[in-house]
Amino acid sequence: MDIKYFPDTDTLLISFTNKEIVETRDLNDNVLIDLDNDGNLVSMTIEHAQRQANMGNFSYQQMTAD
C-alpha cells in the first residue's frame, strides 16, 4: 500500500495494488475509487482531503491475530 498527499491540490491518493485500472467510479463529489478487471479496489482518491479526512493525525497500526 502506498499513500501520497499532494498539498498543492489538497488531494490524497491511496494505492492498494499495482494492478491495471479499468474503471473509475465516483462515490461522491470528493471520493473516487479505481477498480481492476475483476472489480477489486486498486486505489482511492480523496479531493479536499483536509476537510474529508483528519490529515493532521494520520497513524498506521498493524494488529496481531490472537
TORPA-4810 file (N, C-alpha, C, O; in nm, 3 decimals):
<nodes>
NODE_1_0.085_-0.117_0.000_0.000_0.000_0.000_0.089_0.123_0.000_0.195_0.126_0.064_M
NODE_2_0.045_0.225_-0.073_0.120_0.348_-0.086_0.024_0.464_-0.065_-0.083_0.467_-0.126_D
NODE_3_0.061_0.560_0.019_-0.023_0.676_0.046_0.055_0.801_0.009_0.167_0.822_0.056_I
NODE_4_-0.005_0.885_-0.075_0.058_1.010_-0.116_-0.040_1.125_-0.093_-0.159_1.116_-0.122_K
NODE_5_0.014_1.235_-0.039_-0.065_1.356_-0.020_-0.003_1.467_-0.103_0.118_1.490_-0.096_Y
NODE_6_-0.086_1.536_-0.181_-0.043_1.644_-0.266_-0.099_1.775_-0.211_-0.214_1.808_-0.238_F
NODE_7_-0.019_1.850_-0.134_-0.071_1.970_-0.068_-0.114_2.080_-0.165_-0.202_2.159_-0.133_P
NODE_8_-0.052_2.086_-0.284_-0.089_2.191_-0.378_-0.231_2.177_-0.430_-0.294_2.276_-0.468_D
NODE_9_-0.283_2.053_-0.432_-0.421_2.030_-0.475_-0.509_1.976_-0.362_-0.628_1.951_-0.382_T
NODE_10_-0.450_1.958_-0.243_-0.520_1.901_-0.127_-0.586_1.768_-0.163_-0.703_1.744_-0.135_D
NODE_11_-0.504_1.681_-0.225_-0.553_1.552_-0.272_-0.475_1.439_-0.205_-0.353_1.444_-0.194_T
NODE_12_-0.548_1.337_-0.162_-0.489_1.219_-0.101_-0.510_1.102_-0.195_-0.623_1.077_-0.239_L
NODE_13_-0.403_1.029_-0.227_-0.411_0.912_-0.314_-0.363_0.791_-0.236_-0.249_0.786_-0.189_L
NODE_14_-0.450_0.693_-0.223_-0.417_0.568_-0.153_-0.419_0.456_-0.257_-0.524_0.424_-0.313_I
NODE_15_-0.303_0.397_-0.281_-0.292_0.287_-0.377_-0.279_0.157_-0.299_-0.191_0.142_-0.213_S
NODE_16_-0.366_0.063_-0.329_-0.366_-0.065_-0.260_-0.290_-0.172_-0.335_-0.227_-0.259_-0.274_F
NODE_17_-0.295_-0.168_-0.468_-0.222_-0.263_-0.551_-0.167_-0.189_-0.674_-0.197_-0.072_-0.697_T
NODE_18_-0.085_-0.260_-0.751_-0.032_-0.204_-0.874_-0.104_-0.258_-0.997_-0.055_-0.245_-1.109_N
NODE_19_-0.220_-0.319_-0.977_-0.294_-0.376_-1.090_-0.344_-0.265_-1.183_-0.357_-0.149_-1.143_K
NODE_20_-0.370_-0.303_-1.305_-0.419_-0.208_-1.405_-0.559_-0.160_-1.369_-0.645_-0.239_-1.332_E
NODE_21_-0.580_-0.031_-1.379_-0.711_0.029_-1.353_-0.793_0.022_-1.481_-0.750_0.067_-1.587_I
NODE_22_-0.914_-0.035_-1.469_-1.001_-0.044_-1.586_-1.128_0.038_-1.569_-1.201_0.061_-1.667_V
NODE_23_-1.156_0.081_-1.447_-1.277_0.160_-1.423_-1.256_0.253_-1.303_-1.194_0.215_-1.204_E
NODE_24_-1.307_0.374_-1.315_-1.308_0.470_-1.204_-1.452_0.505_-1.173_-1.530_0.537_-1.263_T
NODE_25_-1.486_0.500_-1.045_-1.622_0.534_-1.001_-1.617_0.650_-0.902_-1.529_0.656_-0.817_R
NODE_26_-1.712_0.740_-0.914_-1.728_0.848_-0.818_-1.817_0.799_-0.705_-1.932_0.761_-0.729_D
NODE_27_-1.766_0.798_-0.583_-1.851_0.763_-0.468_-1.934_0.883_-0.426_-2.049_0.869_-0.384_L
NODE_28_-1.874_1.001_-0.438_-1.943_1.128_-0.416_-1.861_1.236_-0.485_-1.775_1.204_-0.567_N
NODE_29_-1.885_1.363_-0.454_-1.814_1.472_-0.522_-1.665_1.474_-0.492_-1.588_1.534_-0.568_D
NODE_30_-1.621_1.411_-0.383_-1.483_1.421_-0.339_-1.406_1.290_-0.334_-1.286_1.291_-0.309_N
NODE_31_-1.471_1.177_-0.356_-1.405_1.048_-0.343_-1.427_0.965_-0.470_-1.539_0.943_-0.515_V
NODE_32_-1.314_0.919_-0.526_-1.317_0.834_-0.645_-1.245_0.704_-0.612_-1.146_0.703_-0.539_L
NODE_33_-1.296_0.594_-0.666_-1.227_0.466_-0.650_-1.192_0.410_-0.788_-1.267_0.427_-0.884_I
NODE_34_-1.078_0.344_-0.794_-1.032_0.280_-0.916_-1.038_0.129_-0.897_-0.997_0.077_-0.793_D
NODE_35_-1.091_0.060_-0.998_-1.111_-0.085_-0.990_-1.033_-0.156_-1.099_-1.008_-0.100_-1.206_L
NODE_36_-0.993_-0.280_-1.070_-0.925_-0.362_-1.170_-1.026_-0.438_-1.254_-1.147_-0.418_-1.239_D
NODE_37_-0.979_-0.525_-1.339_-1.064_-0.601_-1.430_-1.163_-0.692_-1.358_-1.268_-0.726_-1.413_N
NODE_38_-1.130_-0.733_-1.235_-1.218_-0.820_-1.157_-1.309_-0.742_-1.062_-1.384_-0.803_-0.985_D
NODE_39_-1.304_-0.609_-1.067_-1.387_-0.527_-0.978_-1.327_-0.504_-0.842_-1.395_-0.454_-0.753_G
NODE_40_-1.200_-0.540_-0.824_-1.132_-0.520_-0.696_-1.075_-0.379_-0.687_-1.036_-0.320_-0.788_N
NODE_41_-1.070_-0.326_-0.566_-1.020_-0.192_-0.541_-0.870_-0.185_-0.568_-0.793_-0.264_-0.515_L
NODE_42_-0.829_-0.088_-0.651_-0.688_-0.065_-0.681_-0.640_0.058_-0.605_-0.535_0.055_-0.542_V
NODE_43_-0.718_0.167_-0.612_-0.679_0.290_-0.543_-0.801_0.375_-0.512_-0.910_0.353_-0.563_S
NODE_44_-0.778_0.474_-0.425_-0.882_0.568_-0.385_-0.823_0.707_-0.386_-0.712_0.729_-0.336_M
NODE_45_-0.895_0.802_-0.443_-0.853_0.941_-0.445_-0.953_1.023_-0.363_-1.074_1.011_-0.382_T
NODE_46_-0.901_1.105_-0.273_-0.986_1.192_-0.191_-0.948_1.336_-0.219_-0.837_1.380_-0.186_I
NODE_47_-1.040_1.410_-0.280_-1.021_1.552_-0.307_-1.060_1.630_-0.181_-1.140_1.583_-0.100_E
NODE_48_-1.005_1.749_-0.165_-1.030_1.832_-0.045_-1.003_1.749_0.080_-1.084_1.745_0.173_H
NODE_49_-0.888_1.685_0.081_-0.853_1.587_0.185_-0.851_1.647_0.325_-0.884_1.578_0.421_A
NODE_50_-0.812_1.772_0.340_-0.809_1.834_0.473_-0.949_1.837_0.536_-0.963_1.820_0.657_Q
NODE_51_-1.052_1.857_0.454_-1.190_1.858_0.505_-1.247_1.717_0.517_-1.326_1.690_0.608_R
NODE_52_-1.208_1.628_0.426_-1.267_1.494_0.420_-1.205_1.395_0.518_-1.271_1.302_0.564_Q
NODE_53_-1.078_1.415_0.549_-1.006_1.321_0.637_-0.922_1.401_0.736_-0.885_1.515_0.708_A
NODE_54_-0.894_1.343_0.848_-0.813_1.410_0.950_-0.666_1.395_0.914_-0.595_1.313_0.972_N
NODE_55_-0.621_1.475_0.818_-0.485_1.464_0.764_-0.377_1.496_0.867_-0.266_1.445_0.857_M
NODE_56_-0.407_1.578_0.965_-0.307_1.615_1.065_-0.281_1.507_1.167_-0.186_1.517_1.245_G
NODE_57_-0.363_1.403_1.169_-0.350_1.298_1.269_-0.355_1.162_1.201_-0.447_1.083_1.226_N
NODE_58_-0.257_1.134_1.117_-0.251_1.007_1.046_-0.166_0.909_1.124_-0.056_0.943_1.169_F
NODE_59_-0.216_0.787_1.141_-0.136_0.683_1.206_-0.167_0.549_1.140_-0.272_0.530_1.077_S
NODE_60_-0.074_0.458_1.155_-0.088_0.324_1.099_-0.057_0.226_1.211_0.043_0.241_1.281_Y
NODE_61_-0.142_0.126_1.228_-0.119_0.030_1.332_-0.150_-0.109_1.278_-0.260_-0.134_1.230_Q
NODE_62_-0.053_-0.198_1.285_-0.074_-0.336_1.241_-0.114_-0.418_1.361_-0.043_-0.423_1.461_Q
NODE_63_-0.228_-0.484_1.350_-0.281_-0.563_1.460_-0.237_-0.707_1.445_-0.225_-0.758_1.333_M
NODE_64_-0.212_-0.773_1.557_-0.175_-0.914_1.554_-0.299_-1.000_1.576_-0.393_-0.960_1.644_T
NODE_65_-0.297_-1.116_1.516_-0.407_-1.210_1.536_-0.393_-1.278_1.672_-0.284_-1.320_1.711_A
NODE_66_-0.502_-1.289_1.740_-0.499_-1.357_1.872_-0.532_-1.502_1.859_-0.535_-1.574_1.959_D
</nodes>
